[in-house]
C-alpha cells in the first residue's frame, strides 16, 4: 500500500516541477546593439515583447523576411528605448500605412 502511494506522489512532483520551469522558446533574452542597412531592408514586421507571462525582458522583436532555404523565420531583439529602434519602428509603421 505504501509503495503505490509513494510512486504516485513522486510522479505528481515530477510533473509539477516540469510545468513550473516555464518556457522561454519565444522570449528575447538579450538585445542587439545595432543593425546594418542590409539587415534593416530585410525586416518584414515587428512585435512588442512585454514583461508578462514567461518573458522577463521588454523588447522589440523584428521578424526578418524568410529566405527559401530557411524553414524558421529569423528574429532580432532590440531595446525599445534605443533611438535607432524607435526610428526603425516609425519607418516600418509609415511603410505599412502606404
Rosetta silent file (secondary structure, phi, psi, omega in degrees, C-alpha in Angstrom):
SEQUENCE: XXXXXXXXXXXXXXXXXXXXXXXXXXXXXXXXXXXXXXXXXXXXXXXXXXXXXXXXXXXXXXXXXXXXXXXXXXXXXXXXXXXXXXXXXXXXXXXXXX
SCORE:     score description
SCORE:     0.000 S_00000001
   1 L     0.000  -36.314 -177.528    0.000    0.000    0.000 S_00000001
   2 H   -72.887  -37.253 -177.244    2.823    2.413    0.777 S_00000001
   3 H   -63.876  -47.864  178.577    4.759    1.865   -2.442 S_00000001
   4 H   -61.287  -36.294  179.054    1.934    2.825   -4.877 S_00000001
   5 H   -67.792  -44.365  178.293    1.195    5.964   -2.866 S_00000001
   6 H   -63.392  -41.901  178.447    4.850    6.959   -2.781 S_00000001
   7 H   -62.686  -43.501  179.175    5.183    6.243   -6.519 S_00000001
   8 H   -63.205  -43.160  178.474    2.101    8.339   -7.288 S_00000001
   9 H   -66.145  -35.718  176.850    3.414   11.283   -5.221 S_00000001
  10 H   -64.534  -43.432  177.749    6.777   11.054   -6.961 S_00000001
  11 H   -63.331  -44.069  178.824    5.108   11.213  -10.390 S_00000001
  12 H   -62.846  -39.779  178.922    2.999   14.230   -9.347 S_00000001
  13 H   -64.192  -43.620  178.197    6.084   16.023   -8.045 S_00000001
  14 H   -62.592  -41.637  178.718    7.954   15.474  -11.302 S_00000001
  15 H   -65.004  -41.354  179.720    5.008   16.758  -13.324 S_00000001
  16 H   -63.547  -43.965 -179.623    4.704   19.848  -11.136 S_00000001
  17 H   -65.048  -37.125  179.362    8.402   20.683  -11.465 S_00000001
  18 H   -69.451  -32.588  178.083    8.331   20.327  -15.242 S_00000001
  19 H   -77.951  -30.051 -176.895    5.354   22.703  -15.507 S_00000001
  20 H   -75.743  -16.527 -176.911    6.842   25.229  -13.086 S_00000001
  21 L   -70.040  -27.580 -179.279   10.016   25.739  -15.140 S_00000001
  22 L    80.371  174.217 -178.516    8.269   27.813  -17.802 S_00000001
  23 L  -130.724  125.234  178.404    9.113   28.117  -21.466 S_00000001
  24 L  -109.630   25.052 -176.739   11.489   30.683  -22.961 S_00000001
  25 L   -63.060  -34.373 -176.819   11.160   29.447  -26.528 S_00000001
  26 L  -111.980   17.873 -177.187    9.640   32.671  -27.870 S_00000001
  27 L  -105.747  144.014  172.180   11.315   35.143  -25.494 S_00000001
  28 L   -79.257  135.055  178.773   14.195   37.514  -26.117 S_00000001
  29 L  -109.534   -5.371  179.090   16.997   37.023  -23.651 S_00000001
  30 L  -166.212  172.999 -177.029   19.186   39.910  -24.863 S_00000001
  31 L  -112.221  151.871  167.383   19.427   42.875  -27.231 S_00000001
  32 L   -87.221  154.548 -177.407   21.382   43.552  -30.404 S_00000001
  33 L   -86.993  -26.680 -178.754   23.401   46.774  -30.370 S_00000001
  34 L  -170.685  176.072 -179.006   22.651   47.848  -33.930 S_00000001
  35 L  -144.217  133.588  178.431   21.645   46.678  -37.381 S_00000001
  36 L   -68.993  161.842 -179.311   23.258   47.231  -40.769 S_00000001
  37 H   -60.650  -37.289  179.186   21.279   48.829  -43.588 S_00000001
  38 H   -65.264  -35.672  176.438   21.064   45.493  -45.407 S_00000001
  39 H   -69.229  -37.616  179.491   19.513   43.923  -42.319 S_00000001
  40 H   -64.575  -33.467  178.811   17.036   46.772  -41.958 S_00000001
  41 H   -70.221  -21.916 -177.770   15.798   46.198  -45.511 S_00000001
  42 L   -91.884    6.333  177.723   15.041   42.558  -44.646 S_00000001
  43 E   -76.607  127.099  178.612   12.666   43.365  -41.785 S_00000001
  44 E   -91.549  -44.436 -179.828    9.183   42.115  -42.557 S_00000001
  45 E  -163.243 -176.130  177.325    7.405   43.235  -39.388 S_00000001
  46 E  -146.101  163.994  173.547    7.854   43.615  -35.659 S_00000001
  47 E  -144.684  156.187  178.470    6.097   42.818  -32.416 S_00000001
  48 E   -95.517  134.598  173.720    6.473   44.043  -28.866 S_00000001
  49 E  -106.078  120.598  179.917    7.524   41.634  -26.131 S_00000001
  50 L  -100.292  169.219 -177.208    6.296   42.724  -22.715 S_00000001
  51 L   -92.037   53.444  175.874    7.402   41.542  -19.303 S_00000001
  52 L  -124.935  160.393 -179.790    4.386   39.389  -18.605 S_00000001
  53 L    69.879 -130.721 -176.007    3.984   35.651  -18.585 S_00000001
  54 L   -84.267  -20.092 -174.735    7.210   33.752  -19.224 S_00000001
  55 L   -89.921  135.299 -178.382    9.242   36.632  -20.665 S_00000001
  56 L  -118.023   20.407 -179.339   11.122   38.905  -18.284 S_00000001
  57 L  -135.967  123.870  176.341   12.670   41.355  -20.766 S_00000001
  58 L   -76.961  129.543 -175.102   10.837   44.151  -22.593 S_00000001
  59 E  -155.350  160.812  168.468   11.944   44.116  -26.238 S_00000001
  60 E  -101.979  124.774 -178.860   11.065   44.841  -29.846 S_00000001
  61 E  -105.513  111.980  178.337   11.197   41.629  -31.863 S_00000001
  62 E   -89.466  127.060  177.349   11.929   42.234  -35.537 S_00000001
  63 E   -95.341  120.767 -177.000   10.757   39.437  -37.848 S_00000001
  64 E   -86.940  154.319  178.087   13.080   39.071  -40.806 S_00000001
  65 L   -63.653  141.268  178.786   11.987   38.068  -44.323 S_00000001
  66 L   -75.542  138.564  171.342   12.162   34.333  -44.955 S_00000001
  67 L   -98.882  151.968 -176.957   14.717   33.064  -47.387 S_00000001
  68 L   -55.648  -30.046 -176.629   13.821   29.966  -49.420 S_00000001
  69 L   -84.503  -11.916 -178.481   16.454   27.900  -47.613 S_00000001
  70 L   -96.917  129.954  177.907   15.279   28.841  -44.103 S_00000001
  71 L   -86.181  -41.095 -177.796   12.419   26.945  -42.538 S_00000001
  72 L   -98.658  135.717  179.930   12.214   29.019  -39.361 S_00000001
  73 L   -73.577  130.398 -179.457   11.777   32.774  -39.582 S_00000001
  74 L   -77.981  149.389  177.263   14.703   34.627  -38.019 S_00000001
  75 E  -129.731  156.164  173.817   14.146   37.270  -35.365 S_00000001
  76 E  -131.983  135.234 -177.798   16.252   40.051  -33.898 S_00000001
  77 E  -107.717  133.809 -177.624   15.600   41.536  -30.461 S_00000001
  78 E  -135.485  157.386  179.300   16.279   45.194  -29.711 S_00000001
  79 L   -75.744  121.666 -177.957   15.877   47.583  -26.809 S_00000001
  80 L   -67.868  -13.287  179.271   12.681   49.627  -27.315 S_00000001
  81 L   -87.091  -11.765  179.164   14.291   52.604  -25.534 S_00000001
  82 L   -72.897  139.974 -177.507   17.101   52.959  -28.119 S_00000001
  83 H   -62.601  -42.479 -178.202   16.646   55.840  -30.547 S_00000001
  84 H   -63.983  -30.869  178.341   17.574   53.788  -33.635 S_00000001
  85 H   -71.030  -43.123  178.685   14.920   51.210  -32.713 S_00000001
  86 H   -63.575  -39.357  177.370   12.234   53.873  -32.331 S_00000001
  87 H   -66.494  -38.546  179.094   13.180   55.385  -35.702 S_00000001
  88 H   -66.623  -41.304  177.412   13.072   51.962  -37.326 S_00000001
  89 H   -62.458  -43.181  178.695    9.623   51.255  -35.868 S_00000001
  90 H   -61.677  -41.807  177.454    8.380   54.627  -37.140 S_00000001
  91 H   -64.116  -39.146  177.885    9.721   53.840  -40.607 S_00000001
  92 H   -67.293  -39.194  178.113    8.030   50.419  -40.586 S_00000001
  93 H   -65.562  -40.699  177.612    4.735   51.978  -39.480 S_00000001
  94 H   -64.317  -42.145  179.006    4.975   54.600  -42.243 S_00000001
  95 H   -63.767  -36.704 -179.411    5.742   51.913  -44.812 S_00000001
  96 H   -69.303  -34.454 -178.469    2.787   49.842  -43.621 S_00000001
  97 H   -73.737  -22.357 -178.855    0.361   52.780  -43.965 S_00000001
  98 L   -78.868    0.000    0.000    1.293   53.433  -47.601 S_00000001
